[in-house]
Amino acid sequence: MKVDKKSWQQGYEAGLRQQESQPENTDVLSWHAGFLEGQEETEMKIKTHREQSRRKKS
């Protein structure tokens, strides 16, 4: 599968913002692949932040 870099980047940025609105004229698979990666990165940052907050309170 060939990834459309522009569509992937748009999906990635949408994933970081947690906004699932896919723009028209993007490659569906590339956009969703980028979205999932951006979403995962955001979730990891939130998880890390929570763990650090818990440690500071202890």
CNS distance restraints for C-alpha pairs under 8 A (distance, minus, plus):
assign (resid   3 and name CA) (resid   8 and name CA) 7.07 0.50 0.50
assign (resid   3 and name CA) (resid  29 and name CA) 7.83 0.50 0.50
assign (resid   3 and name CA) (resid  30 and name CA) 5.34 0.50 0.50
assign (resid   4 and name CA) (resid   8 and name CA) 6.07 0.50 0.50
assign (resid   4 and name CA) (resid  27 and name CA) 6.54 0.50 0.50
assign (resid   4 and name CA) (resid  30 and name CA) 5.71 0.50 0.50
assign (resid   5 and name CA) (resid   9 and name CA) 6.04 0.50 0.50
assign (resid   5 and name CA) (resid  30 and name CA) 7.41 0.50 0.50
assign (resid   6 and name CA) (resid  10 and name CA) 6.28 0.50 0.50
assign (resid   6 and name CA) (resid  26 and name CA) 7.95 0.50 0.50
assign (resid   7 and name CA) (resid  11 and name CA) 6.19 0.50 0.50
assign (resid   7 and name CA) (resid  26 and name CA) 5.15 0.50 0.50
assign (resid   7 and name CA) (resid  27 and name CA) 5.70 0.50 0.50
assign (resid   7 and name CA) (resid  28 and name CA) 7.78 0.50 0.50
assign (resid   7 and name CA) (resid  30 and name CA) 5.65 0.50 0.50
assign (resid   7 and name CA) (resid  31 and name CA) 4.83 0.50 0.50
assign (resid   7 and name CA) (resid  34 and name CA) 7.74 0.50 0.50
assign (resid   8 and name CA) (resid  12 and name CA) 6.02 0.50 0.50
assign (resid   8 and name CA) (resid  27 and name CA) 7.99 0.50 0.50
assign (resid   8 and name CA) (resid  30 and name CA) 4.72 0.50 0.50
assign (resid   8 and name CA) (resid  31 and name CA) 4.50 0.50 0.50
assign (resid   8 and name CA) (resid  32 and name CA) 7.28 0.50 0.50
assign (resid   8 and name CA) (resid  33 and name CA) 6.51 0.50 0.50
assign (resid   8 and name CA) (resid  34 and name CA) 4.47 0.50 0.50
assign (resid   8 and name CA) (resid  35 and name CA) 7.35 0.50 0.50
assign (resid   9 and name CA) (resid  13 and name CA) 6.17 0.50 0.50
assign (resid   9 and name CA) (resid  31 and name CA) 7.31 0.50 0.50
assign (resid   9 and name CA) (resid  34 and name CA) 6.13 0.50 0.50
assign (resid  10 and name CA) (resid  14 and name CA) 6.21 0.50 0.50
assign (resid  10 and name CA) (resid  31 and name CA) 6.49 0.50 0.50
assign (resid  10 and name CA) (resid  34 and name CA) 7.25 0.50 0.50
assign (resid  10 and name CA) (resid  35 and name CA) 7.75 0.50 0.50
assign (resid  11 and name CA) (resid  15 and name CA) 6.08 0.50 0.50
assign (resid  11 and name CA) (resid  22 and name CA) 7.32 0.50 0.50
assign (resid  11 and name CA) (resid  30 and name CA) 7.53 0.50 0.50
assign (resid  11 and name CA) (resid  31 and name CA) 4.33 0.50 0.50
assign (resid  11 and name CA) (resid  32 and name CA) 5.97 0.50 0.50
assign (resid  11 and name CA) (resid  33 and name CA) 7.16 0.50 0.50
assign (resid  11 and name CA) (resid  34 and name CA) 4.53 0.50 0.50
assign (resid  11 and name CA) (resid  35 and name CA) 4.09 0.50 0.50
assign (resid  11 and name CA) (resid  36 and name CA) 7.79 0.50 0.50
assign (resid  11 and name CA) (resid  38 and name CA) 7.44 0.50 0.50
assign (resid  12 and name CA) (resid  16 and name CA) 6.31 0.50 0.50
assign (resid  12 and name CA) (resid  31 and name CA) 7.32 0.50 0.50
assign (resid  12 and name CA) (resid  33 and name CA) 7.70 0.50 0.50
assign (resid  12 and name CA) (resid  34 and name CA) 4.03 0.50 0.50
assign (resid  12 and name CA) (resid  35 and name CA) 4.35 0.50 0.50
assign (resid  12 and name CA) (resid  36 and name CA) 7.10 0.50 0.50
assign (resid  12 and name CA) (resid  37 and name CA) 6.20 0.50 0.50
assign (resid  12 and name CA) (resid  38 and name CA) 4.43 0.50 0.50
assign (resid  12 and name CA) (resid  39 and name CA) 7.45 0.50 0.50
assign (resid  13 and name CA) (resid  17 and name CA) 6.40 0.50 0.50
assign (resid  13 and name CA) (resid  34 and name CA) 7.74 0.50 0.50
assign (resid  13 and name CA) (resid  35 and name CA) 7.04 0.50 0.50
assign (resid  13 and name CA) (resid  38 and name CA) 6.32 0.50 0.50
assign (resid  14 and name CA) (resid  18 and name CA) 5.95 0.50 0.50
assign (resid  14 and name CA) (resid  19 and name CA) 5.17 0.50 0.50
assign (resid  14 and name CA) (resid  20 and name CA) 6.48 0.50 0.50
assign (resid  14 and name CA) (resid  21 and name CA) 7.64 0.50 0.50
assign (resid  14 and name CA) (resid  35 and name CA) 6.01 0.50 0.50
assign (resid  14 and name CA) (resid  38 and name CA) 7.15 0.50 0.50
assign (resid  14 and name CA) (resid  39 and name CA) 7.98 0.50 0.50
assign (resid  15 and name CA) (resid  19 and name CA) 6.20 0.50 0.50
assign (resid  15 and name CA) (resid  20 and name CA) 7.13 0.50 0.50
assign (resid  15 and name CA) (resid  34 and name CA) 7.26 0.50 0.50
assign (resid  15 and name CA) (resid  35 and name CA) 4.30 0.50 0.50
assign (resid  15 and name CA) (resid  36 and name CA) 6.26 0.50 0.50
assign (resid  15 and name CA) (resid  37 and name CA) 7.02 0.50 0.50
assign (resid  15 and name CA) (resid  38 and name CA) 4.20 0.50 0.50
assign (resid  15 and name CA) (resid  39 and name CA) 4.19 0.50 0.50
assign (resid  15 and name CA) (resid  40 and name CA) 7.80 0.50 0.50
assign (resid  15 and name CA) (resid  42 and name CA) 7.59 0.50 0.50
assign (resid  16 and name CA) (resid  35 and name CA) 7.63 0.50 0.50
assign (resid  16 and name CA) (resid  38 and name CA) 4.65 0.50 0.50
assign (resid  16 and name CA) (resid  39 and name CA) 5.35 0.50 0.50
assign (resid  16 and name CA) (resid  41 and name CA) 7.08 0.50 0.50
assign (resid  16 and name CA) (resid  42 and name CA) 5.54 0.50 0.50
assign (resid  17 and name CA) (resid  39 and name CA) 7.81 0.50 0.50
assign (resid  18 and name CA) (resid  39 and name CA) 6.35 0.50 0.50
assign (resid  20 and name CA) (resid  35 and name CA) 7.89 0.50 0.50
assign (resid  22 and name CA) (resid  26 and name CA) 7.73 0.50 0.50
assign (resid  22 and name CA) (resid  31 and name CA) 7.45 0.50 0.50
assign (resid  26 and name CA) (resid  30 and name CA) 7.89 0.50 0.50
assign (resid  26 and name CA) (resid  31 and name CA) 6.68 0.50 0.50
assign (resid  27 and name CA) (resid  31 and name CA) 5.95 0.50 0.50
assign (resid  28 and name CA) (resid  32 and name CA) 6.18 0.50 0.50
assign (resid  29 and name CA) (resid  33 and name CA) 6.07 0.50 0.50
assign (resid  30 and name CA) (resid  34 and name CA) 6.24 0.50 0.50
assign (resid  31 and name CA) (resid  35 and name CA) 6.03 0.50 0.50
assign (resid  32 and name CA) (resid  36 and name CA) 6.06 0.50 0.50
assign (resid  33 and name CA) (resid  37 and name CA) 6.41 0.50 0.50
assign (resid  34 and name CA) (resid  38 and name CA) 6.12 0.50 0.50
assign (resid  35 and name CA) (resid  39 and name CA) 5.99 0.50 0.50
assign (resid  36 and name CA) (resid  40 and name CA) 6.05 0.50 0.50
assign (resid  37 and name CA) (resid  41 and name CA) 6.21 0.50 0.50
assign (resid  38 and name CA) (resid  42 and name CA) 6.29 0.50 0.50
assign (resid  39 and name CA) (resid  43 and name CA) 6.26 0.50 0.50
assign (resid  40 and name CA) (resid  44 and name CA) 6.18 0.50 0.50
assign (resid  41 and name CA) (resid  45 and name CA) 6.29 0.50 0.50
assign (resid  42 and name CA) (resid  46 and name CA) 6.30 0.50 0.50
assign (resid  43 and name CA) (resid  47 and name CA) 6.13 0.50 0.50
assign (resid  44 and name CA) (resid  48 and name CA) 6.07 0.50 0.50
assign (resid  45 and name CA) (resid  49 and name CA) 6.07 0.50 0.50
assign (resid  46 and name CA) (resid  50 and name CA) 6.20 0.50 0.50
assign (resid  47 and name CA) (resid  51 and name CA) 6.27 0.50 0.50
assign (resid  48 and name CA) (resid  52 and name CA) 6.21 0.50 0.50
assign (resid  49 and name CA) (resid  53 and name CA) 6.16 0.50 0.50
assign (resid  50 and name CA) (resid  54 and name CA) 6.21 0.50 0.50
assign (resid  51 and name CA) (resid  55 and name CA) 6.32 0.50 0.50
assign (resid  52 and name CA) (resid  56 and name CA) 6.34 0.50 0.50
assign (resid  53 and name CA) (resid  57 and name CA) 6.42 0.50 0.50
assign (resid  54 and name CA) (resid  58 and name CA) 6.41 0.50 0.50
